[in-house]
Amino acid sequence: MFYINKLLLITGLATVLLLVITYYLFFEITNPEANNLDSHYDAIVILSGNPERAVVGSKLFFDKDADFIYLSKENKKIKNYIDPSNEKRVYETYINILLKNNISRGNIILFGTNNKSTYDEAKNFSNINLSGINKVLIVTNKFHIHRAKMIFNEFKQSVEIDFFYVDDTDNWSRDKQSIMMILSEIMKCFLFYIFDNFDGYLSHR
């Protein structure tokens, strides 16, 4: 009986701890800090995951008088069910968006070889030569910014970094896609706590 009670106590404490961490993550993911930005950034960094980031990044490029846009290079092809012969890679789609928003190709710098995760992006960005760059602004989405900050802080970055999030949801509690994104981010945060680079871990299993 003693061991059963002890097991129940441990299970109960673990459950409470899990709920506390889940609530903490839920709050942080749905209530990120406001976008408090400087008047100038040397470069805008666009993470892969949502093409809207390229649209917003284009505007910030001009608003913040930046010199370059660093774009995550994700080689995954985007399915074109109407014309399969016209499929483009993710980074090519982003480049087209930037060009359509009056960004010169000479101002766009790809980083990474085939980023498959935020971890890849943070790691590869920390390894590039940023000579002459002192401060950058990373563009992502509202529900992604908490995890993105955690991961980028894992690596020694050679420049000062601020984050800007695209807020494309008026009321997440009434939007099924937003709810799914929040749940996904909570799970990915747990996986990051446990495995660090969980994508790399899974690829070797």
The 8 nearest C-alpha neighbors of each residue, nearest first, counted from 0:
[[1, 3, 2, 4, 5, 6, 7, 8],
 [2, 0, 4, 3, 5, 6, 7, 8],
 [1, 3, 5, 4, 0, 6, 7, 8],
 [4, 2, 6, 0, 5, 1, 7, 8],
 [5, 3, 7, 1, 6, 2, 8, 0],
 [4, 6, 2, 8, 3, 7, 1, 9],
 [5, 7, 3, 9, 8, 4, 2, 10],
 [6, 8, 10, 4, 5, 9, 11, 3],
 [9, 7, 5, 11, 6, 10, 4, 12],
 [10, 8, 6, 12, 11, 7, 13, 5],
 [11, 9, 7, 13, 8, 12, 6, 14],
 [10, 12, 8, 14, 9, 13, 7, 15],
 [13, 11, 15, 9, 14, 10, 16, 8],
 [12, 14, 16, 10, 11, 15, 9, 17],
 [15, 13, 17, 11, 12, 16, 10, 18],
 [14, 16, 12, 18, 17, 13, 19, 11],
 [17, 15, 13, 19, 14, 18, 12, 20],
 [16, 18, 14, 20, 15, 19, 21, 13],
 [17, 19, 21, 15, 16, 20, 22, 14],
 [20, 18, 16, 22, 21, 17, 23, 15],
 [19, 21, 23, 17, 22, 18, 24, 16],
 [22, 20, 18, 24, 23, 19, 25, 17],
 [21, 23, 25, 19, 24, 20, 18, 26],
 [22, 24, 20, 26, 21, 25, 19, 27],
 [25, 23, 27, 21, 26, 22, 28, 20],
 [24, 26, 22, 28, 23, 27, 21, 29],
 [25, 27, 23, 29, 24, 28, 30, 22],
 [28, 26, 24, 30, 25, 29, 31, 23],
 [29, 27, 142, 25, 26, 30, 145, 24],
 [28, 30, 26, 27, 142, 25, 31, 181],
 [31, 29, 27, 28, 26, 32, 25, 141],
 [32, 30, 27, 28, 29, 33, 145, 141],
 [33, 31, 34, 30, 35, 27, 145, 144],
 [32, 34, 35, 31, 163, 30, 164, 36],
 [33, 35, 163, 36, 32, 164, 162, 31],
 [36, 34, 33, 37, 32, 163, 161, 162],
 [35, 37, 34, 38, 161, 163, 162, 39],
 [38, 36, 39, 35, 40, 63, 161, 136],
 [37, 39, 63, 36, 40, 62, 64, 35],
 [40, 38, 63, 37, 64, 41, 65, 62],
 [41, 39, 65, 135, 42, 134, 63, 136],
 [40, 42, 65, 134, 66, 132, 135, 133],
 [41, 43, 67, 135, 65, 40, 68, 66],
 [42, 44, 68, 136, 135, 137, 69, 60],
 [45, 43, 137, 69, 68, 136, 70, 138],
 [46, 44, 138, 70, 137, 69, 71, 52],
 [47, 45, 71, 139, 138, 44, 70, 48],
 [46, 48, 71, 49, 45, 73, 50, 72],
 [49, 47, 46, 50, 139, 52, 140, 89],
 [48, 50, 51, 52, 47, 140, 53, 139],
 [51, 49, 52, 53, 93, 48, 54, 47],
 [52, 50, 54, 53, 49, 55, 165, 56],
 [51, 53, 55, 50, 54, 56, 49, 139],
 [54, 52, 56, 51, 50, 55, 93, 57],
 [53, 55, 51, 57, 56, 52, 96, 58],
 [54, 56, 52, 58, 57, 53, 59, 51],
 [57, 55, 53, 59, 58, 54, 52, 60],
 [58, 56, 60, 54, 55, 59, 53, 97],
 [57, 59, 55, 60, 56, 61, 62, 54],
 [58, 60, 62, 56, 61, 57, 63, 55],
 [61, 59, 57, 65, 58, 63, 62, 64],
 [60, 62, 64, 59, 63, 58, 65, 57],
 [63, 61, 59, 64, 60, 58, 65, 39],
 [64, 62, 39, 65, 61, 59, 60, 40],
 [63, 65, 61, 62, 39, 60, 66, 40],
 [66, 64, 41, 42, 60, 40, 63, 67],
 [67, 65, 41, 42, 64, 106, 68, 60],
 [68, 66, 106, 42, 65, 107, 69, 43],
 [67, 69, 43, 107, 42, 44, 106, 108],
 [70, 68, 44, 108, 109, 107, 43, 45],
 [69, 71, 109, 45, 44, 108, 68, 110],
 [70, 72, 110, 46, 47, 109, 73, 45],
 [71, 73, 90, 113, 111, 109, 110, 114],
 [72, 74, 113, 114, 90, 89, 75, 71],
 [75, 73, 113, 88, 89, 72, 76, 90],
 [74, 76, 88, 73, 89, 77, 113, 90],
 [77, 75, 88, 87, 89, 78, 74, 86],
 [76, 78, 87, 88, 86, 89, 79, 75],
 [79, 77, 86, 80, 76, 83, 87, 82],
 [78, 80, 83, 86, 82, 81, 77, 85],
 [79, 81, 82, 83, 78, 86, 84, 85],
 [82, 80, 79, 83, 85, 78, 84, 86],
 [81, 83, 84, 79, 85, 80, 86, 78],
 [84, 82, 79, 85, 86, 80, 81, 78],
 [83, 85, 82, 86, 79, 87, 81, 80],
 [84, 86, 83, 82, 87, 79, 81, 78],
 [87, 85, 79, 83, 84, 78, 77, 76],
 [88, 86, 76, 77, 91, 85, 92, 89],
 [87, 89, 76, 91, 74, 75, 90, 77],
 [88, 90, 92, 91, 73, 75, 76, 74],
 [89, 91, 93, 72, 92, 73, 88, 94],
 [92, 90, 94, 88, 93, 89, 87, 95],
 [93, 91, 95, 89, 90, 94, 96, 87],
 [92, 94, 90, 96, 91, 95, 53, 50],
 [93, 95, 91, 97, 96, 92, 98, 90],
 [94, 96, 98, 92, 93, 97, 99, 91],
 [97, 95, 93, 99, 94, 98, 100, 92],
 [96, 98, 94, 100, 102, 99, 95, 57],
 [99, 97, 102, 95, 101, 100, 96, 94],
 [100, 98, 96, 97, 101, 95, 102, 94],
 [99, 101, 97, 98, 102, 57, 96, 54],
 [102, 100, 98, 99, 103, 97, 57, 96],
 [101, 103, 98, 97, 100, 104, 57, 106],
 [102, 104, 105, 106, 98, 101, 107, 97],
 [105, 103, 107, 106, 102, 98, 94, 108],
 [104, 106, 103, 107, 108, 102, 67, 68],
 [105, 107, 67, 104, 103, 68, 108, 66],
 [108, 106, 68, 104, 105, 67, 69, 109],
 [109, 107, 69, 70, 68, 106, 110, 67],
 [110, 108, 70, 72, 69, 71, 107, 111],
 [111, 109, 71, 72, 70, 124, 108, 69],
 [110, 112, 123, 72, 113, 114, 71, 109],
 [111, 113, 72, 114, 110, 73, 74, 109],
 [114, 112, 73, 74, 72, 111, 115, 75],
 [113, 115, 73, 119, 116, 120, 72, 111],
 [114, 116, 113, 119, 73, 117, 120, 198],
 [117, 115, 119, 118, 114, 120, 198, 47],
 [116, 118, 120, 119, 121, 147, 115, 150],
 [117, 119, 116, 121, 120, 122, 150, 196],
 [120, 118, 116, 122, 114, 117, 121, 123],
 [119, 121, 117, 123, 118, 122, 114, 124],
 [122, 120, 151, 124, 118, 119, 123, 117],
 [121, 123, 119, 125, 120, 124, 118, 154],
 [124, 122, 126, 120, 111, 125, 121, 119],
 [123, 125, 121, 126, 122, 127, 120, 110],
 [124, 126, 156, 122, 123, 127, 121, 155],
 [127, 125, 123, 124, 122, 128, 156, 157],
 [128, 126, 124, 125, 129, 123, 110, 111],
 [129, 127, 130, 126, 125, 124, 157, 132],
 [130, 128, 132, 127, 131, 157, 158, 133],
 [129, 131, 132, 128, 133, 127, 157, 158],
 [130, 132, 129, 133, 41, 128, 134, 158],
 [133, 131, 129, 130, 41, 134, 158, 42],
 [134, 132, 158, 159, 131, 41, 135, 129],
 [133, 135, 159, 40, 158, 41, 160, 132],
 [136, 134, 42, 160, 40, 43, 41, 159],
 [135, 137, 43, 161, 162, 44, 160, 138],
 [138, 136, 44, 162, 45, 163, 43, 161],
 [139, 137, 163, 45, 164, 44, 162, 52],
 [138, 140, 164, 46, 52, 165, 144, 163],
 [141, 139, 165, 164, 143, 142, 144, 166],
 [142, 140, 164, 166, 143, 144, 165, 139],
 [141, 143, 28, 140, 144, 29, 181, 145],
 [144, 142, 140, 141, 145, 146, 147, 139],
 [143, 145, 147, 146, 141, 142, 148, 140],
 [146, 144, 148, 147, 28, 143, 149, 27],
 [145, 147, 149, 148, 144, 143, 150, 188],
 [146, 148, 144, 150, 149, 145, 151, 143],
 [149, 147, 151, 145, 146, 150, 152, 144],
 [150, 148, 146, 152, 147, 151, 145, 153],
 [149, 151, 153, 147, 152, 148, 118, 146],
 [152, 150, 121, 148, 153, 149, 154, 147],
 [151, 153, 149, 150, 154, 148, 155, 156],
 [154, 152, 150, 151, 149, 155, 121, 122],
 [155, 153, 152, 151, 156, 122, 125, 121],
 [154, 156, 157, 125, 153, 152, 151, 158],
 [155, 157, 125, 158, 154, 159, 151, 152],
 [156, 158, 155, 125, 159, 129, 133, 126],
 [159, 157, 133, 156, 134, 160, 132, 135],
 [158, 160, 134, 133, 135, 161, 157, 156],
 [161, 159, 135, 134, 136, 158, 162, 137],
 [160, 162, 136, 137, 135, 163, 159, 36],
 [163, 161, 137, 136, 138, 164, 160, 34],
 [164, 162, 138, 34, 137, 139, 136, 165],
 [163, 165, 140, 141, 139, 138, 166, 162],
 [164, 166, 140, 141, 167, 139, 163, 52],
 [167, 165, 141, 168, 164, 140, 169, 142],
 [166, 168, 165, 169, 141, 140, 51, 164],
 [169, 167, 170, 166, 171, 177, 174, 141],
 [168, 170, 171, 167, 166, 174, 173, 172],
 [171, 169, 172, 168, 173, 174, 177, 167],
 [170, 172, 174, 177, 173, 168, 178, 169],
 [173, 171, 170, 174, 178, 177, 175, 169],
 [174, 172, 171, 170, 175, 178, 177, 169],
 [173, 175, 171, 177, 176, 172, 178, 170],
 [176, 174, 178, 177, 179, 173, 172, 171],
 [175, 177, 179, 178, 174, 180, 171, 181],
 [178, 176, 180, 171, 174, 179, 175, 181],
 [179, 177, 181, 175, 180, 176, 182, 171],
 [178, 180, 176, 182, 177, 181, 183, 175],
 [179, 181, 177, 183, 178, 182, 184, 176],
 [182, 180, 184, 178, 183, 179, 177, 185],
 [183, 181, 185, 179, 184, 180, 178, 186],
 [182, 184, 180, 186, 181, 185, 179, 187],
 [183, 185, 187, 181, 186, 182, 188, 180],
 [186, 184, 182, 188, 183, 187, 24, 181],
 [187, 185, 189, 183, 184, 188, 190, 182],
 [188, 186, 190, 184, 189, 185, 191, 183],
 [189, 187, 191, 185, 190, 186, 184, 192],
 [190, 188, 192, 186, 191, 187, 193, 185],
 [189, 191, 187, 193, 188, 192, 194, 197],
 [190, 192, 195, 188, 194, 189, 193, 187],
 [191, 193, 189, 190, 195, 194, 188, 187],
 [194, 192, 190, 191, 195, 189, 197, 188],
 [193, 195, 197, 191, 196, 190, 192, 200],
 [194, 196, 191, 197, 192, 193, 190, 118],
 [197, 195, 199, 198, 194, 118, 200, 191],
 [198, 196, 200, 194, 199, 195, 201, 191],
 [199, 197, 201, 200, 196, 202, 116, 115],
 [198, 200, 202, 197, 196, 201, 203, 195],
 [201, 199, 197, 198, 202, 203, 196, 204],
 [200, 202, 204, 198, 203, 199, 197, 196],
 [203, 201, 199, 200, 204, 198, 197, 196],
 [204, 202, 201, 200, 199, 198, 197, 196],
 [203, 201, 202, 200, 199, 198, 197, 194]]
